[in-house]
Amino acid sequence: MTFGGAVDKDQRDGQPLESSGKDTPKLVTLAVLHMAQYFPQVFAGVALPFLFRKEGLPLEMFWLLALPGYTRFLKWLMALVVDNYGSDRIGRRKSWIIPCTIIGALSYALLALFPPSLVSLHIIVAILIFKSFVMAAQDIAVDAYAAETMTDEERPLGTSLINYLGALAGLLGTGAVIVVEYFGWATAMLAASAMLIIAALPAVIRKEPPPPALAQKKKDLGQNPSFLNVLKQRDSLYIMPFLFMFGFGPAFFGSMVGAFWADQGLSIEEYGILSATATGAGGLLAALSVPWLVSRIGLAKTALISMVFIPLQAIMYMYFSEMGIPAWSLLLPTYVFIAWVVSFYGYAASISRFRWVSKGQAGTDYAVQSSIWNLGVSSGASVSGFAAAFLGWTNFFPLAAIVLLIGGIYYVVMFELIERTVQRREKEEMDAELTNN
């Protein structure tokens, strides 16, 4: 690893900097935990907008469905508690994962009592806001668990597994509309409650590894994780603006996809099949191809491939808006292909996010990053409905593609500078640890 001018090629390409081997069961456990996180996000971000659009909710009121996401902006405050407190006997991270999962599961069970309608809209949003606030603490613990325990060698595979099982959770989240159609809202919510518990079981059963040496050293010296430490890190000047854009762009674009298909006349069953197929097949292709691409051309160039296809994605939606829905024999493979290639950007950026946090306070670092990202997500989802209503679908998607490209191009252009800055900070942390020893 170098800490000066050029970024170390092995680090840039995602090659191992450590030769400890891959702990596959650990990576699968982390991926399943993240799967439990992604389901509610996709359900609230994709399935609910589709269902409420079918119920007649105006686009100008879609900002209500984005409100639960704003609670996740507070993760930077929660992280100071999650990072500083926890049972060593149970596990510092499991101390939060277990109770938060139980509360989240009970919240889904409560939602079963209120089927989506314009009358129950505010009740559903209120329950989701409470659940989102509690589950934000679980997110902090899970993300810290991953950031602390994944080695440089494991990170491309581990993050790809996380993203793919997250895509499967997304498949279940979007496919929930089919469950609602055939089995009813209550069954779908009770199934979601059960899935949340099942997804957490591997992590609950598995023994939690000890904290990283740097984190343990700081704890022994009485140095608690601090929000100010994150702000003082020079790399934060470059990372935080990107994370807001990384949240805003995909949410601005993606939050309107369900409403678009509802307006095109797709039935609940058809939309569930289309979204589930694109998520499942496209996600699987990305999980298999991204580690291979990263090992050969690096993270930035892998993300650059998506930049080429995002305009084509907008053109696809414009065509569907003007010409109508094509035959399914053309629609499905086109939709899957686009879902696959545009996901490279998200996969690459996710690998970088785990890489960029400090091992000395991974929970706080990642939570602050996640807070900014979630602020971007909620902001993008809040204004997209107004933009779509004002511009119409044909004009909305070109604008959405431009917004999405801004974040992607920033990532590609700034990648090496961010990596160099992170490496300098890591060296300073290690030098400080050696001095204290």
N, C-alpha and C positions, 0 to 999 in steps of 0.2 A: 504494500500500500504506500502511496506517496501522499505527502501532505503539502506539496508546493504547487507548481504550475499545473501540469497536465493531470487529469483524472487517471488513476490507475486503470489500465485496460481490463484487468480481471474484474475489478469492482464494477466498471462500467458495463461489462458484458454479463454480469451476474454470475461469474465463475467463483468457485470457492476460494475464500480467503482463509478458511479454516479447514482442516482435514479430519474433522471428528466424525464424518459420516452423517447420514440422514437418519433421524429417528422417525420413521414413517408412522408408527402408531400415534406419536405426539402430534404430527402434522395433521393426521386425520381427525384427532380429537379437537384440535384448534379449528379445523374447517367445519366440523359439525356444530361447534359452538357458534361460529359466525353464521352458519345456516339459520340458527334460531333467531339471530338478529335481523337477517335480511327479509325473512318472511313478512313480518309486520310492516316493514318499510315499503315493500313492493305491494302488499295488499292495500295499504292506505294510499299509496301513490299511483297505483294503476287500476286495481279491481274496483275500489270504492268510487273513483271518478266515473268509471264506466257505468256502474250500477246507479249512481245518482243522476247521471246524465239521462239514463233510461227512465228515471223517475221524474225527469223534467227540470232538474236543477239548472238555472241559467249559468252560462260561462262566467258572468261577472261575479257569481257567488262561490266560485271554486276556491277562492282564497280561504274559505272556512276549512276546507279539507287540508290545507297546508299548516293550520295552526298547531297541531300536535308536534310537528317537526321543530317548531321554535323552542320547545323545551330542551332540545338537545344542544342548543347554543349555550346552555348553562352547564355543560359538561366540564368546562374549565374550572367552575367553582366546586362541583362535586368531586373532581379529581383530587383535590387537596385532602378531602376526607378519605376517599377510597385508597389513595396512595399511602396515607399515613396510618391508617387503622385497619386491622384485620387480625384474625387468630392464626398464630403460627401452628397450632395443633391441627386446625381444620385446613389451613392453607390461606395465605394472604388474599389470593384472588378468589378462591372458592367461598370464602366468608361472605362475599358479595354476590357471587353468581347464584348460589343456592336460594337465598331468600328472595332476590329480585325475580328469579325465574318463577317461583311459586306465585308471587303477586301478579306477574304478567299473565300466567295461566289463568288465575282467577278473574282477571280483567276480561280476557277473551270469553270466559264462561258467562260473565255478566252481559257482554255484548249480545249473547245469544237471545236475550230477552227483548232486544230492540231491533227488529228488521229495518233495513234502510228505507226511508221515506222522507218526504219533505218535513213531515211532522216530527220524526225522530232524529233529524239531522243534528240538532244542537246537543241532544243527549249523547249520541254516538261520538261526536267530536269531543265532548267533555270527558268521556271515558277514555278515549284515545289520548287525550292530553295527559291525564293522570298516568296511564300505562306507559306512555312515552317517557315521562319524567322518571319513573321508577326504573324502567329498562335502560335508561341512559347510564345509570350507575353500573348495571350489568355490562353494558358496552365498554365502559372504562376498564373494568376488571378483565374482560375478555381480550380487549385490544392490548392491554399491558402484558397480559399473559403471553400473547403472540410475539409482541415486540421484544420482550425480555428473553424468550426461550429459543426463538428461531436464529440459527447461525447464518452466516453469509452464504454458506453452501446450500442451506435448506430453504432460503427465502424465495427464490423463483418458483420452486415446486410447491412450497407451503402456501404462498400467496395465490398460485394458480388453483390449488385445491380449495382454498378459501373462496376464491371468486367463483369456481365452478359449483361448489355446493351452495354458495350464495345464489348462483343462477338457478339451481334446482329449487331453492327456497322461493326464488322469484317465480319459477314455473308453478309451484304450488300456490303462490300468492295470486298470480294472474288466473291460474286454473281454478281458483276458489269460486269464480263466477259460474263455472260448470256445476260445482257442488251445490251452489245456491240454487241453480236452475233445477237440478234433479232431486236434491235431497232437502233443500230449504236452508235458510239463513242460520237457524239454530244449530243444525248439524255441522255446517261449515265452521262456525265459531268454536264449537266444542272440539272439533277435529284440530283446529289451530291451537287450542289450549293443550291438547294432548301432545301435539307435535313439539311444542315449546319444552315440555318436560322431557320427552324422549331425547331431544337433541342435546339437552344438558347432561344426561346420564353418563356418557363416557368420561366427561371432565370431572364429574362428581366422584366416580369410582376410581379414576386414575389418581395416583399420588402426585401432588403438585411439586414440581422441582423447586429447589431453593432459589432465592432471588439472585440476580447477577452479582458478581464480586464487587463491582463499583457501587451498586445500590446498597449492599450490605455494609460496605466500608463507610459510606456516608451515614447510614443509620447508626453504626457503632460510634461515630464521631458526633452524633447528635444533630446531623445536618438533614433536616426534613425536606422533602420535595417542595419546591416553591414555584408559584406562578411567575414571579419576577425573574427567576432564572431563565424561563422560556423566553420572556420578552427581551432579556439582555443578550441572548444568543444571536450573533450576527446573521446566521442562516435564516432566522425567523423573518428578517426583512424581505427575503425572497420567497420563502415557503408560504407564509400566511396569505399574501395576495393570490398566489396560485391556488391555494386550497379553496378560497372563496369562489374563484372562477370555476374550479373543478366541481364544486357543488352547484353553482348557479346554472352553468350551461346545460349539463345533462338534465337537470330538473326542469328548466325552462322548456326544453325540447320534449323530454319524455313525459311530463305530466299531462300533456295534451293529446298524447297518442290514443289513450282509451276513449276520450271524448270524440276525437276525430273518427275512430272506427264506429262509434255509436251513431254519429251523424251520417256515416256512409251506409247505415242500415244493417250492419252486422248484428246477428242475434247474439245472445249471451253465449250460446254454445259455440257458434262460429268464432267469436272473439277469443274464447277460452282455448280453442284448438289452435288458432293462429299464434297467439302469444305464447302458449305452452310449447309449441313446436319450435318457434324461433328461439325461445329462451333455452330450452333443453338442448337442441341440436347445435345452435350457435354457441352456447356456453361450453358444450363439450369440445367442439372444435377449437375454441379459444384456449381452454384449459390444456389441451394437448399441444397446440402450436406455439403459444406464447413462450413457455420455457425454452423451446427449441430456438425460436427467433431471438430471444434475449441472449442466449449463449453464443449466438453467431453474429448478430448485428448490434446488440446492446439495447438498452431500454428506450433511449430517445428515438432511435431509428424505427424501433417497433411501433412506438406511438405515432411516428410520422406516417406510417401506412394508413392509419385511421384518418389522418388529416386529408388524405387523397379521396377517401370514400365518403366522408361526411357530406360534402356537397351533392354527391350522387344519391345519398339517402334523402336529402331534401327534395331533389328532383323526382325521386320515386313517389313521395307523398304528394307533390304538386300534380304529378300525372294522375294519381288515383283520385285526387280531388276534382280534376277537370274532366277526366275520361271515364271515371267509374272504376269499380273493382274488376280486375281481370279474372280469367279462369283460375281456379285454385291450383291447377297444374303449373301455372306460371307464378302465381302469387306466393305460394309456399317456398319454393326454392329461392326465389328472389329475396324474400323477407329473411330467410335463414342466412343467406350469404351476407346480406347487409348487416344483420345482427352480429355475425361473426367478425367481420373485418373492422367494424367501427368499435368493437369492444377492446381491441388491442390497446387503445389509449387508456381506458379505465384500468386494465390489468397492469400495464406498465406503471401508471401513477400509483396504484395500490402497493406494488412492490417497493417503490421509492418511499412511500409514507412510512412503512415499517422500518426502512433503512435509516430514515432521517431522525428518528427519535433518539434521545439520550438514554443509554442503558442505566444511567444513574437515577433517573426518575421517569421511567417509561410511561407509567400511567398518566402522570400529569402532562408530559410532553404530548403524548398522542391525544389526550383528551382536549387540550387546547387546540391542537390541529383539527381535531374532529369537530370542535365547537364552531370554528370558522367555516369548515366545510358544510356543516349542517345549517349554519346561517345562510350560506349560499344556496343550499338545497331549498330551504323554506322560502327564501326570497324569490328564487326562480319560479317555484311552484305558485307563489302568491300573485305574481304579475302576469304569468303566461296566459291565464284565462282572459284578462283584459285585452292583452295583445291579440289573441286569436279572435275575440269578438269584434275588435276594431278593424283588423286587417283582413279577416276571412282566412280560410285554410290555405288557399293557394299562395297568399303573400306571407302568411305566418311562418311557414317552414323555411323559406330562404333566410328570414331574419333569425330564426332559431339556430340554423346551421352556422351563421356568422358568429352568434353569441358562443356557440359551442367551440368553434374554431379558435376564438380568442384565447381561451384557456389552454387548448391543446398546443397551439403555436408557442405560447409562453413557456410551457413545459419543455418543449423540444429545444427552444433557443436558450433557455436559462439552465438547462440540465447540468452542464459541466460546471458552471459557476457554483450552483447549489452544492454539487458533490464535493468540490474543492473546499467550500466553506464548512461543510459538515465534517469532512476529514480533519480539518484544522481544529475544530471544536473537540472532536474525539481525541486527538493527540493531546490537547490541553488538559482534558479530563484525566487521561491516563498519566500524564506528567504530574498532575496534582495528586493523584492517588499514590504514585511512587514517592513523592515528597513527604506525604503524610505517613507513609510506612517507614 
